[in-house]
Amino acid sequence: MRTASESKDGVGDSWRRICLAFIGIAAILGCVLTWPTAKAHLQAVAVLREVTGQPVPWMARKLTAPVTTEDLTIPMEAGQPPVRARLYLPQGTPDAPAMVIFHGVHHLGIDEPRLMGFARAMASCGIRVLTPELPGIKDYHVSRDSVRTIGESAKWYAGQTGGPVGVMGLSFSGGLALVAAADPAYHAAFKFVFAVGSQDAMQRVAQYYLSGHDARPDGSTEVLAAHEYGPLVLEYEHLEDFVPAADLQPVRAVLRAHLYEDRKAEAAASLQLNEAQKLETLELMDATLPATRSKIAAMVAKHADEMPGLSPLGRLHTLGTPVYLLHGEADNIIPSAETLWMASELRPKDLRAVLVSPVLSHVNLDGPTPGAMDEWRLLHFFSAVLRAAESK
């Protein structure tokens, strides 16, 4: 996956056009729309420009504030250790509205630079942003433990700030946030859920990794070759289903370094493999091989009973929480059909906004060929999320 710095040149010119166009008609918008709406659009310009590494236009910059950060730990329910978290605070607004942002499957967790940049950009718009760490998700495990951590974190922050909080989840964390919001133990803590590039049904996503096909609610099929990352996460999480017990530790070390994109560590770990382990690892690295696909299919069948607990599917029609859904059109880690399924299952009063956009890939603003209208739709979408976050 490309980083924000690698993709910013490709999107910079188009963002510059849409931002300049928006600023040029800001006065007209101010007359036509209410000031809170116009303000939210300008703040969305600031957020999107910051996360793509572009200068923020002066009019939008005037609506942002300096941000301070504070590291802390959040207590969990009995039996669970506390989790790391980072608080992003806009200066001068101690009672600002609150929002929690959960990272996706990445080994840097809350220290991932793109997450930190986004959290800081959102906080600069006058929102107290909390980013808790999900230990399981950080180590490439999508499990019920993370659902509990999401729910406990939202509940704790709601208690600290005096009311329900907006919750944003990236990638698999977005789907898990919806599962947590549907839980009566945590439901009252959620003001809204903003899911970006998230799953509706884990079983369907797992099958997509095998076939490159994901059915849409309208009966059509999304056809897109899956990124190697998806199957590797499944293999890494359930490695005991793929290799003998004696090979778990050395093979896991190679897969972990590969997922962490640490080439030096991967090379060093590979040197520790015997010949049989080398063959096992090479097989796992290529999900297109018939033998690998067969093992993945067997693993999916074995763990089929666990997947509903990680899926919003079946919970959304009675959720009772406002939801914002955003997905990259060409996402080949979690296909965009998943967001269409969620949108089809939510009640109209709960589904506040949904956008499948070519501006995004998975959770990065690095889509291949976005047009000005695509960028405007994303800008308008983010303004709606900002208004929801800023409301008390």
N, C-alpha and C positions, 0 to 999 in steps of 0.2 A: 504494500500500500504506500502511496506517495504521501510525504509529509506536507504540512501546510506551506513550508518554505519552498519545497520543490514545485508546488503547484501554483504559487502566487503569481508568477509571471504570466502563466497561461490564462488566468482569470482576471488579472489586473486591469487590462484595457477595457474589458466588458463591464467590470464593476465600476470603473471610472466613468464610463458613459452613463450607466444607469443612475449613479449617485449625482453626477452633474445635472442630469435631466431632472431628477427629483428636487434638487436644491433650486433649480430654475423655476419650478412650479410650486415651491413651498408656500409662497404668498397666496397663490390661488387656492391651494389646499386649505390654508388657514381660513379662507373665507367660506369655502364650501363645507369643510368638515369642522368638527369641534376641535379645540386646541389639544385636548388629550390625545385624540387620534393622530393629529399632525405631529405632535411631540413624539408619540410612539414610533411613527414612521422614521423620524429623524434619528431617534435612538437606535432603531434597527439598522439604519445606515452605519452608525458608529460601531455597532457590534460586528456587523458583517465585514466592514472594512478592516477592523482590528484583527479579526481572526484570519483574514487572508493576507495580513501583513501590509496593508495599504494605508496611506495617510488618511486620517479622518477629516473631512471637510469642516471648516471653521463653524458653520452653523450647527452641525451635529455635535461638534466638540464642545460647544458652549453648554450643551445639555448633559455633559458627563462630569463626574467628580473624581478626584484622586481616590485610590483604593489602598487600604492597609490589609495585611493578612495576619492570621493568628492560627497556630497549630494547637490542636487539642485532642482529647480522646472522648469517645461517646460510650457511655455504659450500655451494655446489652442486657437482655433478660438473663435470669439465673442459668448458670451453666455455660454461658458464652462469654469469652473474653471481650474487653472493650476494644473498639476499633479506632484507628487513626482517622483524623479528619482535619480539614483546613477551612477556615472561615475567611471570607472575603467581604470586607466592610467598606461601604462608601463613606468617605469622611463627611461629617456635618449632618448626617441623618441617622442617629442612633436607633430610631424606631422605624427604620425602613422596612417595607414588606420583605418576607423571607421566602427563599427558594432553596431546594436541595438538588444537586446535580450528581448523578451516579455515573462513574466511568464505565467504559466498555471493557471487553476482554483484552487486557494489555498488562504486561508485567510491571510497568511503571506505576500503575494505579493512579492515585491522586497527584503523582509527580509527573504525569505524562504532559509534555509541553502544550499540546493542543487543548487539552482539558483546562490547564491552568490559564491559558490565554482567553479561552471562552468564558470561564468563571470570572476572571478579572473584568472582561468587557461587559458582562451582564451586571456585575456589581457597580461598575462605573455609571450605570444608568439609574442608580438609586435602589438597588436590591441587595439585601444581605444574603450572600450565597454561601451555602455549606456544601463541601465535597467530602463525604465519608468514603473511606476505603472499603472495598469488598474483597476480603482475603481470598475467597474462592475464585471469584471472577479474575482477580489479579493473577492467580496461578492457573488460569484457563480451565476452570471447573464451573460449569453452569449447574447450580444445585439449589435445593430448598434452603440451605443455610443462607444464601444470598437474599432470598425472599424475606427471611426473618430479619436480616441485617438492614435491608431497605425499610421494612416496616418499623423496626425499632428506631432507626435513625430519624425517620419522618416524625414519629411519635415524640421522640425526645426534643427535636427542634421545634415542633409545634408547642410543646410545653415551655420551652425557653422563650419563645417569641410571642406567646399569648394567643395563638390561633392557628388554624390549618395552614399548611405551607404548600406552595407549588413544588412539584417533583418532576424532574427531567431525567430520563434514562437513555443512555446511548447503547445502541446495538442490543445484545441480549438483556442488558439491564433494564431497557425500556419495557420489554415484555414482563420481566419479573416485577417491575414497579406496578404494572397493572394487576398482576396477581396479588401483590401486597395490598393494593388499594381496595380490592374486592374482599379482603379478609376483615370481618367485623372487629377484630382486635386492633386494626390500624386505620380503618376506613375514615374515621373522623379527622385524622391528621392530614388528609390529602385535600388540598384546595383544588388542584387539577393535576393531571398527568400529561407530560409532553414526552412522547416516545419517538425516538429518531432511529430509523433503520432497524426496527424490532420485529420479533417473531410473534405470530399469533398461535401457531401450533408447532411445537418442537418436533413432533413426529413427522409433520409435513416437510419441515426444513431438513431433517435428516434424510428423508427420501429424496429431496432435491439434490443433496450432495451425491447421491447414487445415480440419479438420472439426468440432471440438468434441466428438469421440467418441474414447474410448480403451477398447479391449476389456479385459475382466478375465479372469483365468485360468479362472473357472468358466463362461465362455461368455457372460455378460451383458456389457452395454456401459455404461460411464460416460459420461453425456451432460452436458456443462457447457461453456458458452461460454468460450473461452480469453481470458485477460487480454491486453490489447494489448502488455504488456511482453514476453511470450514471442516473438511474431513479430518485434518490433522488435530483440530481441537477435540473432536469426538474420540479419535484414537488415543490421544494423550490422556484424556479424562478416564478412559476405560481401558488402559493399556493391558491390564491383566486378562482381557478378553482376546488379545492379539498375540502375546508372546508368552513363553513359559516363565514361571515364577523366578527362576534363576537369572533370567535375562532382563527383568523389569528395571533394575537400577541403571545398568549401563545404557540400555536403549532409551529409557526416559531422559537421561542426561543429554543425549543427542537431540531428541525431539524438543526438549525444553529450550536448549540453546538455539535451535532452528526457529522455534516460535518467537523467541526473544530477539531474533535477528542479530545474534551474537556469533558472527562467523568464526572468530578466534576460539571461543569456547566450544563451538560445534566441532571444529577441526580437532581440538584437543580431546574431546569426548569420543570422537570417532576412532581415534588411535587406540582407545582402550577396549574396542570391540573385538571379539574373536570372529572367525569367518562366518559362523552361523548367525551371529548377531548382526554382522554387516548386511547379510542377505535379508534378515528380518527388517532392518531399518530401511534399506532401499525399497523394500516392498511397501512399507508403511508410507514412505514419502511419495508414492505414486498411486493415488486413488483410482486411476484409470485401469490399473491392472485387474484382470478378472479375479485373481486370488484375493486381492485387497478389497475389492468391492464385495466379494462373498463374505469376508470377515466382518466388514462394516454392516452388511445386511443382517448378519447373525447377531451382532452386538445390538443393533437397533431393536430387533425382535426381542432380545433378552431383557432389555431395559424399557420396553414399551410401557409398562405400568408406571414408570417414574415420570414420563414425559408430560402427561397432563398436568402434573403439579408445577411444571415450569412454563405453562402455556395459558395465555389469557382466554383462549377458546373455551366457551361454555360459561364464562363469568361475565362477559361484557354486556349481555342484554339486560342485566339488572344492576349494573355497576353503580349508577347514581353519582358519578364523579365526572366533571368536565374533562374531555380528552382532546389533545392536539396530536395529530399524527403526521410525521414527515418522513419521507423515504427517497433515496436516490433511485432514479429510474433504471439505471444499469447496475444496481447493486448485485454482485455475484457472491456475496457472503450470506446475507439474508435477503432473498428476493423480494422485490416490491409488491408482489402478489400478497405477501403476508399483511402489509398495511391495508390493502384493499379488503382482505377478509375481515380485519378488525373493524374497518369502517362499515362494512355490511352488517356486522353483528351489534354495533352500538346503537342505542336509541338516538333518534335525531336530537333530542334535548341534551344528550351527553356528548355527542360528537360536535365539537365547536369549530374545528378546522381540520382538513386533510389535504395534503399536497404530496404528489409523487413528482419529483423534479429532476430534470437533467443537469441541474447545477451541482448536484451531489453525486458522489460515487456510493460509498457505504456511509461513513459519517464524516467524510471530508468534503470541503467545497472545491472539488477538482473534477467535476463532470466535464466531458470532452468538448461539447459544442453548445453551451448555453446561449440563448438569444436574449435580447433586451426584455421581452415580455416574461420569459422564464425567470429572469433576475427580479423583475418587478413583483411577480407572484411570490417569490421567496421573501422579498422584502416585506410585502404586505402580510404574509404569514407570520414572520417574526414580530411584526408590530402587534399582531393580535396576541401572541404569547407574552410580549412585554406588558401589554395592558392587563392581561390576566394576572401576571406576576405582581404588578404594581398595585392592583386593587386590594383593598383591605376588607 
